[in-house]
């Protein structure tokens, strides 16, 4: 069986919304996604399960934070990464 191809999720400043705290949360989500990727590629099912749990919990926290503050960030750009991830439509590359 050929090795699994699973590219690393690369952060792009295009994902930034201009609100430092929210952008840090977005970077944390990307880091958690990449930790999960690494665990999957190692075939480490225990770490993979732990990463999924962490990612789910952090995503719930982040989206609750972000959606609970609409219009409270003057000058903030829309957060395309959050919208795409929440809708399940983000595609890398």
LOBA-574840 format. One record per residue (C-alpha): residue in three letters; x negated, z negated, y. Coordinates in steps of 0.25 Angstrom, whole numbers, padded with zeros to 4 digits, always signed. Layout:
ALAXZY;...
***
This chain:
UNK+0000+0000+0000;UNK-0006+0004+0014;UNK-0009-0008+0023;UNK+0003-0012+0033;UNK+0001-0006+0046;UNK+0006-0015+0057;UNK+0001-0013+0071;UNK-0002-0025+0080;UNK+0008-0026+0091;UNK+0001-0024+0104;UNK+0005-0031+0116;UNK+0007-0022+0128;UNK+0008-0025+0142;UNK+0020-0016+0142;UNK+0028-0027+0135;UNK+0025-0037+0146;UNK+0037-0041+0155;UNK+0029-0047+0166;UNK+0033-0062+0163;UNK+0020-0069+0158;UNK+0027-0079+0149;UNK+0036-0068+0143;UNK+0024-0058+0141;UNK+0016-0070+0134;UNK+0028-0071+0125;UNK+0028-0057+0122;UNK+0013-0057+0119;UNK+0016-0069+0110;UNK+0026-0061+0102;UNK+0016-0049+0101;UNK+0006-0059+0095;UNK+0016-0065+0085;UNK+0020-0051+0081;UNK+0005-0048+0078;UNK+0003-0061+0071;UNK+0014-0057+0062;UNK+0008-0043+0060;UNK-0006-0049+0056;UNK+0001-0058+0046;UNK+0009-0047+0040;UNK-0004-0038+0039;UNK-0011-0050+0032;UNK+0001-0051+0022;UNK+0002-0066+0026;UNK+0017-0068+0023;UNK+0016-0083+0028;UNK+0010-0079+0041;UNK+0020-0068+0043;UNK+0032-0077+0041;UNK+0026-0087+0051;UNK+0023-0076+0061;UNK+0038-0070+0059;UNK+0043-0084+0062;UNK+0034-0086+0074;UNK+0038-0073+0080;UNK+0053-0075+0078;UNK+0052-0089+0085;UNK+0044-0084+0096;UNK+0052-0071+0098;UNK+0065-0080+0099;UNK+0058-0089+0109;UNK+0053-0077+0117;UNK+0066-0069+0117;UNK+0074-0082+0121;UNK+0064-0085+0132;UNK+0065-0070+0137;UNK+0080-0068+0136;UNK+0083-0081+0142;UNK+0076-0077+0155;UNK+0082-0064+0159;UNK+0080-0061+0174;UNK+0071-0073+0176;UNK+0058-0065+0177;UNK+0058-0058+0191;UNK+0049-0046+0190;UNK+0048-0046+0175;UNK+0048-0033+0167;UNK+0057-0031+0155;UNK+0050-0036+0142;UNK+0051-0024+0134;UNK+0044-0030+0122;UNK+0054-0041+0121;UNK+0066-0032+0122;UNK+0060-0023+0111;UNK+0056-0034+0102;UNK+0070-0041+0104;UNK+0077-0027+0101;UNK+0067-0024+0089;UNK+0063-0011+0096;UNK+0048-0013+0099;UNK+0039-0003+0092;UNK+0024-0004+0093;UNK+0016+0009+0097;
***
